[in-house]
Amino acid sequence: QQPSNIGILALEIYFPNQYCDQAELEQFDGVSAGKYTIGLGQAQLGFCYPDEDVNSMALTVTQNLLQRNKISTHQIGFLEVGTETLIDKSKSTKTYLMQLFGDNSRIEGVDVKNACFGGTQALFHAVNWLESSYCDGRLALVVCSDIAVYARGPARCTGGAGAVAILLGPDAPLVFDSRVRALHMAHEFDFYKPDPSSEYATVDGQASVRCYLSALDSCYMLFREQLAKADGTDILSAKQPRYYCFHTPFSRLVQKSFARLAYLDCALRQKHGGPANGIDKCFAGFESLTLEQSRSSKEFESVCLKASQSQFDEQASPCLLLARRTGNMYTPSVYASLVSCLIGASPSELVGQRIALFSYGSGLAAAMFSVTCTDDPHRLAQLIGSLSHVTGWLDDRKKVTPEEFHRVLQEREEAYAKKPEPYSAESPRFGGLRGGTHYLAGIDSSWRRTYRVWPGQSD
């Protein structure tokens, strides 16, 4: 029998246990006060010490999801990983995760890469598998894990690190809206990593923002059309999302992106003869702007931001809790936004509501899709309850100085692409890990990595 209501059964998130304060980083870097905190909308920046990597974070978040939700490893039939943080040019992070699954070796999937979009494509693969004749009744698991680091300079403050695990299956509390998958793909050089001697990206910041907004415009207009078809109604009558989760390079970009949606909604009402609302009059005088011109007009951007402020505060700002305090996680970013949305709302506020997600990866690949929350508040309460530890984790992290933050990244830069000195550690070399966290316990003379779990409870 064809499974129904395929969606998200459970979510788990992991982020490092230390951070740098962005206001202190502004002062240390010698930039104007508010450049990072107001201009980018960032409060804190999470980062990893050398005893954590994308494999260890993926192991931790996967183990935590299975244990917290009492999922047997034999219940998993599909597992795919999205990451752009390269450790090995051949061996996938997914194969490291197979250590957790004992004698269950019959699990489809490997790694998917395209900047920050790999996790979303892995998610689409998982949904396709669940809907296919190859699915044997087991569940699917998607893991996103990345470490975002930049060379010292204006982009370093937009880094971050983290991992997300997503359990997928039928009869879910968050159901994917069927046939709603608005895609936009193009060939661009806005952000790419061509230098094998460095993990830093070659970035054109202005081009990256332009590509992000262009992809958003394309995806959103198609998303509105697909919602109408899925709901069996016209484009202006389809049920609109209550919340919007965005891939978040920095929080201010999300606010600007959400502001564009208000403008695009206005354009749709005008095109399809819908009644104007209170926001539409704000755009008077800009009718001659093309979409491309509107993306570069600071005056128009200011109008959009002002017109959409109250909607942003209600529909998108709650989804930025983690991004503001951990930074850009890359592939996990849009799903960290979903976690923020869930822990910031009550079950009664979510019942029956639609949540939109916009995923973007430079180069470029983008998609907008949506989930609809179940009408059962008890199931939503269970889902939210499984994430109740997240705010405590945020508050309990260790704050480190900007000097220490820059020192760690400088050592990481110097060590990259060099053959490491073999070592083995019975305990984390840098301390501060939460109980239950996997850490890099050793690298041998053949570059083989081993991992151990730091004892204690993950909560």
PETAKA-V62514 format. One record per helix or strand of 3 or more residues. SS is the DSSP state (H for helix, E for strand). FROM is the first residue (numbers start at 1). TO is the last residue. If there is no record, write none. Layout:
BEGIN
SS;FROM;TO / SS;FROM;TO
END
This chain:
BEGIN
E;7;14 / E;18;21 / H;22;29 / E;44;46 / H;54;68 / H;73;75 / E;76;82 / H;93;101 / H;115;131 / E;139;148 / H;156;158 / E;160;169 / E;174;185 / H;205;231 / E;243;246 / H;251;271 / H;280;283 / H;291;296 / H;298;315 / H;317;326 / H;330;343 / H;347;350 / E;354;361 / E;365;373 / H;377;385 / H;390;396 / E;398;400 / H;402;415 / E;438;443 / E;449;453
END
